[in-house]
């Protein structure tokens, strides 16, 4: 892999990031890597400040929320990202504070794994197009208020539902809210849409996995006011007759992982996935 000669650093605006930041700066200095920017994640001009292909790597200091927000904000900048966890779960972040010196020195010299992942475009009626990294959640926002809606692939009807809503996830998002709702984990580089109805009246509303080369359309049938939430951040109100269009974003994003990266190990240790309830080694 290519040697890293310059980096930008984006950090959480709400957590104690200083220790991790100082270790990143020290590692960059020792490896003679130029630090071009140090920016909080809530900086509205972060994309313009960093610029397209203006750094070889972006270090993201924070939790999964910081990582998702940064990916969405910088998806057009075409710079790979590496997450450093100072949050709780940190499923999308590979390094912790203690591992920064050793891992960064290896990564800066070109010893890393480069991974491409797909993302989502979401358009609600005439609204601007939103970028989704994990998932789109369509829901009533009110307890016990069910939505009547249909899901289409392009203009072909897939299913009709009366339920609390639906989650449409990317492969990356399948380990998040989608997984909490009972959906399967999908390897994060897969080019798919994962559909999971929420508390449906139908007895056959199992998860559905579709290739992402055709658009999905969700159409609200009844007069209940509902919301579309993208990655837990963007919230758009929808009404009877509204259409939500979900498509593959033409821009994928790149993550850099240390050579020790193991996706299934992360699933086992961070999600307790694939772990027996009793110790089978005894």
C-alpha positions as MATLAB code, in Angstrom:
seq = 'XXXXXXXXXXXXXXXXXXXXXXXXXXXXXXXXXXXXXXXXXXXXXXXXXXXXXXXXXXXXXXXXXXXXXXXXXXXXXXXXXXXXXXXXXXXXXXXXXXXXXXXXXXXXXXXXXXXXXXXXXXXXXXXXXXXXXXXXXXXXXXXXXXXXXXXXXXXXXXXXXXXXXXXXXXXXXXXXXXXXXXXXXXXXXXXXXXXXXXXXXXXXXXXXXXXXXXXXXXXXXXXXXXXXXXXXXXXXXXXXXXXXXXXXXXXXXXXXXXXXXXXXXXXXXXXXXXXXXXXXXX';
ca = [
       0.000    0.000    0.000;
       1.002    3.640   -0.489;
       2.989    5.409    2.216;
       1.029    8.063    4.151;
       2.719   11.455    3.816;
      -0.025   13.803    5.061;
      -3.048   13.584    7.342;
      -5.971   15.627    8.570;
      -7.555   14.994   11.963;
     -11.239   15.349   12.832;
     -12.215   14.996   16.464;
     -15.354   14.739   18.559;
     -16.718   18.051   19.773;
     -18.180   16.666   22.990;
     -15.775   14.026   24.330;
     -12.333   14.288   25.917;
     -10.246   13.938   22.761;
      -7.029   15.713   23.791;
      -5.043   12.633   24.856;
      -5.791   10.796   21.603;
      -5.079   13.924   19.560;
      -1.695   14.474   21.216;
      -0.688   10.859   20.565;
      -1.689   11.222   16.899;
       0.361   14.413   16.592;
       3.373   12.777   18.261;
       3.143    9.744   15.963;
       2.899   11.966   12.894;
       5.954   13.966   13.992;
       8.037   10.831   14.596;
       7.098    9.462   11.166;
       7.600   12.847    9.467;
       3.963   12.929    8.349;
       2.518   16.381    7.667;
      -0.589   17.338    9.681;
      -2.618   19.616    7.430;
      -5.757   20.190    9.527;
      -7.164   19.566   13.010;
     -10.914   20.202   12.950;
     -13.913   19.475   15.233;
     -16.584   17.288   13.644;
     -19.252   19.997   14.031;
     -17.355   22.452   11.808;
     -19.830   23.171    8.984;
     -17.012   23.965    6.551;
     -15.053   20.768    7.201;
     -15.375   19.532    3.608;
     -14.114   22.796    2.129;
     -11.339   23.116    4.711;
      -9.892   19.686    4.021;
     -10.410   19.811    0.267;
     -10.608   17.018   -2.290;
      -7.707   14.552   -2.079;
      -5.799   17.136   -0.036;
      -4.569   14.594    2.542;
      -3.544   10.961    2.267;
      -5.551    9.951    5.338;
      -8.132   11.383    7.726;
      -7.905   10.299   11.360;
     -11.284   10.446   13.107;
     -11.151   10.669   16.905;
     -14.477    9.863   18.572;
     -17.116    7.161   18.606;
     -19.320    5.656   15.919;
     -21.445    8.813   15.730;
     -18.398   10.964   14.980;
     -17.230    8.437   12.406;
     -20.595    8.267   10.595;
     -20.971   12.038   10.545;
     -17.453   12.497    9.175;
     -17.920    9.910    6.420;
     -21.174   11.556    5.316;
     -19.658   15.053    5.351;
     -16.510   14.043    3.457;
     -17.816   11.437    1.030;
     -16.998   13.709   -1.919;
     -13.438   14.394   -0.733;
     -12.150   10.959   -1.755;
      -9.800   10.525    1.195;
      -9.662    7.277    3.231;
     -10.523    7.407    6.929;
      -9.301    5.627   10.049;
     -11.277    5.691   13.291;
      -9.801    6.056   16.785;
     -12.265    5.180   19.521;
     -12.799    7.385   22.554;
     -16.511    6.525   22.746;
     -18.310    3.431   24.009;
     -18.904    0.725   21.390;
     -16.667    2.009   18.613;
     -17.665   -0.609   16.049;
     -16.491    1.552   13.131;
     -13.277    2.606   14.861;
     -10.270    0.287   14.813;
      -7.761    1.889   17.177;
      -7.964    2.816   20.840;
      -5.861    5.451   22.581;
      -3.245    2.977   23.818;
      -2.712    1.401   20.385;
      -2.118    4.714   18.555;
       1.725    4.846   18.636;
       2.396    1.325   17.327;
      -0.482    1.083   14.880;
      -0.052    4.532   13.341;
       3.666    4.059   12.789;
       2.876    0.884   10.814;
       0.028    2.473    8.885;
       2.081    5.533    7.936;
       4.654    3.240    6.290;
       2.002    1.594    4.103;
       1.187   -1.434    6.245;
      -2.617   -1.368    6.262;
      -5.778   -2.746    4.675;
      -7.773   -0.472    2.351;
     -11.506   -1.186    2.118;
     -14.244    0.343   -0.068;
     -17.811    0.499    1.258;
     -21.071    1.615   -0.412;
     -23.382    4.331    0.924;
     -26.973    5.489    0.409;
     -28.731    8.415   -1.228;
     -32.121    9.376    0.233;
     -34.616   11.760   -1.292;
     -37.993   12.593    0.285;
     -40.410   14.165   -2.224;
     -38.737   17.389   -3.387;
     -36.209   17.634   -0.547;
     -32.468   17.737   -1.080;
     -30.652   14.430   -1.420;
     -29.293   13.151    1.902;
     -26.297   10.851    2.357;
     -26.771    7.759    4.495;
     -23.952    5.600    5.839;
     -25.812    3.181    8.116;
     -29.558    3.287    7.618;
     -32.798    5.059    6.827;
     -35.611    4.677    9.369;
     -39.195    5.412    8.303;
     -41.488    5.574   11.349;
     -44.516    7.300   12.852;
     -42.651    8.785   15.793;
     -45.668    8.003   17.989;
     -46.189    4.881   20.094;
     -48.923    2.571   18.728;
     -49.478    4.695   15.591;
     -49.138    2.298   12.683;
     -48.206    3.297    9.147;
     -49.781    1.951    5.992;
     -47.152    1.930    3.249;
     -45.851    0.083    0.217;
     -42.289   -0.709   -0.852;
     -41.268   -0.817   -4.511;
     -38.121   -1.742   -6.418;
     -38.180    0.947   -9.098;
     -41.921    0.744   -9.973;
     -42.367   -2.954   -9.180;
     -44.301   -3.642   -5.968;
     -42.315   -5.630   -3.404;
     -44.655   -5.585   -0.419;
     -47.413   -3.778    1.458;
     -47.171   -3.156    5.184;
     -49.108   -2.010    8.203;
     -46.454   -1.546   10.851;
     -44.550    0.933   12.989;
     -42.284    1.579   10.023;
     -39.293    0.085    8.246;
     -35.492    0.156    8.431;
     -33.534    0.199    5.180;
     -29.884   -0.452    5.893;
     -26.607   -0.545    4.033;
     -24.341   -3.518    4.656;
     -22.304   -1.395    7.085;
     -25.475   -0.424    8.952;
     -26.544   -4.048    9.366;
     -24.479   -4.229   12.567;
     -26.288   -1.208   14.057;
     -29.985   -0.397   14.530;
     -30.902   -2.988   11.890;
     -29.177   -5.690   13.959;
     -30.906   -4.489   17.145;
     -34.244   -4.902   15.365;
     -33.530   -8.563   14.620;
     -31.875   -8.256   11.217;
     -28.848  -10.294   10.086;
     -25.278   -9.035    9.993;
     -24.073   -8.521    6.412;
     -20.435   -8.160    5.432;
     -19.903   -4.388    5.100;
     -18.548   -4.282    1.537;
     -21.637   -5.963    0.042;
     -23.649   -3.902   -2.475;
     -27.106   -4.390   -0.973;
     -30.192   -2.844    0.577;
     -31.392   -4.642    3.715;
     -35.095   -4.121    4.505;
     -36.592   -4.785    7.954;
     -40.253   -3.942    8.777;
     -40.760   -2.794   12.371;
     -43.471   -4.488   14.477;
     -45.537   -5.457   11.471;
     -49.075   -6.889   11.652;
     -48.048   -9.369    8.964;
     -46.743  -12.755   10.090;
     -44.328  -12.900    7.153;
     -42.443   -9.630    7.466;
     -38.974  -11.114    7.607;
     -35.865   -9.166    6.557;
     -35.308   -8.888    2.823;
     -31.908   -8.410    1.164;
     -31.801   -6.889   -2.335;
     -28.987   -5.764   -4.646;
     -28.571   -1.987   -4.571;
     -28.362   -1.333   -8.337;
     -32.114   -0.587   -8.478;
     -33.815    2.188   -6.501;
     -36.204    1.512   -3.646;
     -39.351    3.565   -3.194;
     -41.473    3.745   -0.042;
     -44.918    5.333   -0.393;
     -47.014    6.361    2.619;
     -50.693    5.502    2.158;
     -52.481    6.716    5.290;
     -52.837   10.201    6.755;
     -50.610    9.692    9.807;
     -47.683   12.105    9.957;
     -44.393   10.230    9.845;
     -40.651   10.873    9.808;
     -37.616    9.738    7.873;
     -34.453    9.619    9.983;
     -31.053    9.114    8.340;
     -28.269    7.726   10.547;
     -30.028    9.054   13.642;
     -29.318   12.669   12.583;
     -31.310   13.959    9.616;
     -35.048   14.051   10.332;
     -37.540   14.803    7.534;
     -41.330   14.866    8.015;
     -43.471   12.955    5.525;
     -47.214   12.934    4.903;
     -49.858   10.926    3.067;
     -48.721   10.367   -0.500;
     -45.075   11.134    0.261;
     -42.431    9.074   -1.494;
     -39.024    8.161   -0.110;
     -36.490    7.194   -2.772;
     -33.433    5.240   -1.631;
     -30.628    4.611   -4.102;
     -26.992    3.651   -4.192;
     -24.716    6.644   -3.796;
     -22.328    6.891   -6.745;
     -19.629    7.796   -4.218;
     -18.318    4.966   -2.076;
     -16.007    5.683    0.852;
     -12.696    4.161    1.884;
     -11.629    2.958    5.306;
      -8.095    2.120    6.327;
      -7.648   -0.729    8.821;
      -4.532   -1.972   10.617;
      -3.212   -5.329    9.396;
      -4.608   -6.914   12.567;
      -8.186   -5.944   11.573;
     -10.703   -8.797   11.789;
     -14.354   -7.925   11.098;
     -15.704  -11.093   12.679;
     -13.613  -10.568   15.797;
     -15.200   -7.109   16.078;
     -18.655   -8.704   15.786;
     -17.848  -11.209   18.533;
     -16.202   -8.811   20.976;
     -18.256   -5.665   20.424;
     -21.693   -7.106   19.583;
     -21.441  -10.478   21.374;
     -22.429  -11.996   18.023;
     -21.595  -15.655   17.485;
     -20.817  -16.159   21.150;
     -22.307  -19.148   23.026;
     -24.261  -18.544   26.203;
     -22.045  -21.032   28.030;
     -18.285  -21.583   27.852;
     -17.808  -24.418   25.368;
     -14.101  -24.694   26.192;
     -14.777  -26.152   29.645;
];
